[in-house]
Amino acid sequence: AATSDAAKQHESEVAALAKQLAEREAAAAAAAEESAALRDAHRKELEALQSGHDAAVSDLKSMFNDSLRKAQDSVVEANEAKQRAETEANASTKKVEILGSTARELQNTLRELEEKLRQKHADTKTVEAANKERELALNTALDTAASQYEQEKAALSHSHADE
């Protein structure tokens, strides 16, 4: 009987231990399932975050590339505007040089014309003076001729009267 009680107690303990083991196995399986579910949820969350991060990085790269392209276009436009301005400045400088050269040529021509005008004026005065001298000489010669004519006429009148 003692053996039988010991066997029953042993079976009871083994059954209790088996039950505890089954409960622990069930709890471990539930914990494993919950852990797997949490791991899946965490993995999905990380994937979503990574996907969102990748999208944000992609958006940022796109925005950066657009900004870079616009900046490069602005630099090209600025360089073209600078080139146009330099070309216009060079053309203006050449025009100023040409105008300056033309102005100097005109000043020289004006000086030459003024000198020629002075010379003509001097020549005119010389001619006028010479003409006055000739006129005076002619008037003197005419007066002398008229006086001689009058004297000869008077002399002829006297000689006709004496006859």
C-alpha positions in Angstrom: 0.0 0.0 0.0 2.9 2.3 0.8 4.3 1.5 -2.6 1.1 2.2 -4.2 0.7 5.5 -2.4 4.2 6.4 -3.3 3.5 5.5 -6.9 0.2 7.5 -6.9 2.0 10.4 -5.4 4.8 10.0 -7.9 2.3 9.9 -10.8 0.5 12.9 -9.3 3.7 14.8 -9.1 4.7 13.7 -12.6 1.2 14.7 -13.9 1.6 18.1 -12.1 5.1 18.5 -13.5 3.8 17.5 -17.0 0.9 20.0 -16.6 3.4 22.7 -15.5 5.6 21.8 -18.4 2.6 21.9 -20.8 1.6 25.2 -19.4 5.1 26.5 -19.6 5.4 25.2 -23.2 2.1 26.8 -24.0 3.2 30.1 -22.4 6.6 29.8 -24.2 4.8 29.2 -27.5 2.5 32.1 -26.8 5.5 34.3 -25.9 7.3 33.1 -29.0 4.2 33.9 -31.2 3.9 37.3 -29.5 7.6 37.9 -29.9 7.4 36.9 -33.6 4.3 39.1 -34.0 6.2 42.0 -32.3 9.3 41.3 -34.4 7.1 41.4 -37.6 5.4 44.5 -36.5 8.7 46.1 -35.6 10.2 44.9 -38.9 7.2 46.4 -40.8 7.5 49.6 -38.9 11.2 49.8 -39.7 10.5 49.0 -43.3 7.9 51.8 -43.4 10.2 54.2 -41.7 13.0 53.1 -44.0 10.7 53.6 -47.0 9.6 57.0 -45.7 13.2 57.8 -45.1 14.2 56.6 -48.5 11.3 58.7 -50.0 12.4 61.8 -48.0 16.0 61.2 -49.1 14.8 60.8 -52.7 12.7 64.0 -52.4 15.7 65.9 -50.8 18.0 64.6 -53.6 15.5 65.7 -56.2 15.1 69.1 -54.6 18.9 69.4 -54.4 19.3 68.4 -58.0 16.6 70.9 -59.1 18.2 73.7 -57.0 21.7 72.8 -58.4 20.3 72.8 -62.0 18.7 76.2 -61.4 21.9 77.5 -59.9 23.9 76.2 -62.8 21.4 77.8 -65.2 21.7 81.1 -63.3 25.5 80.9 -63.5 25.3 80.2 -67.3 22.8 83.1 -67.7 25.0 85.4 -65.6 28.1 84.4 -67.6 26.2 85.1 -70.9 25.0 88.5 -69.5 28.6 89.3 -68.4 29.9 88.3 -71.9 27.2 90.5 -73.6 28.1 93.4 -71.2 31.8 93.0 -72.0 31.1 92.9 -75.7 29.0 96.1 -75.4 31.6 97.8 -73.3 34.3 96.9 -75.8 32.1 98.2 -78.7 31.4 101.4 -76.7 35.1 101.8 -76.0 35.9 101.4 -79.7 33.2 104.0 -80.5 34.7 106.4 -78.0 38.1 105.8 -79.4 36.8 106.4 -83.0 34.9 109.5 -81.8 38.0 110.8 -80.0 40.1 110.2 -83.1 37.5 111.9 -85.3 37.3 114.8 -82.9 41.1 115.2 -83.0 41.0 115.0 -86.8 38.3 117.7 -86.9 40.2 119.9 -84.5 43.3 119.6 -86.8 41.2 120.4 -89.9 39.7 123.3 -88.1 43.1 124.7 -87.1 44.3 124.2 -90.7 41.2 126.0 -92.1 41.6 128.8 -89.5 45.3 129.2 -90.6 44.2 129.3 -94.3 41.5 131.8 -93.4 44.1 134.0 -91.6 46.4 133.7 -94.6 43.6 134.6 -97.0 42.7 137.5 -94.8 46.3 138.6 -94.8 46.5 138.1 -98.5 43.2 140.0 -99.0 44.7 142.9 -96.9 47.8 142.8 -99.0 45.8 142.8 -102.2 43.6 145.6 -100.8 46.7 147.6 -99.9 48.2 147.0 -103.3 44.9 148.0 -105.0 44.9 151.2 -102.9 48.4 152.0 -103.9 47.6 151.3 -107.6 44.4 153.4 -107.3 46.4 156.2 -105.7 49.1 155.9 -108.4 46.4 155.8 -111.1 44.7 158.8 -109.6 48.0 160.6 -109.3 48.8 159.7 -112.9 45.3 160.9 -114.0 45.7 164.1 -112.1 49.1 164.6 -113.7 47.8 163.7 -117.1 44.8 166.0 -116.6 47.1 168.8 -115.4 49.4 168.3 -118.4 46.4 168.2 -120.7 45.1 171.5 -119.2 48.6 173.0 -119.5 48.9 171.9 -123.2 45.4 173.0 -123.9 46.2 176.4 -122.4 49.4 176.5 -124.2 47.7 175.7 -127.5 45.0 178.3 -126.7 47.8 180.9 -126.3 49.5 179.9 -129.3 46.3 180.1 -131.4 45.7 183.4 -129.9 49.1 184.6 -130.8 48.6 183.7 -134.4 
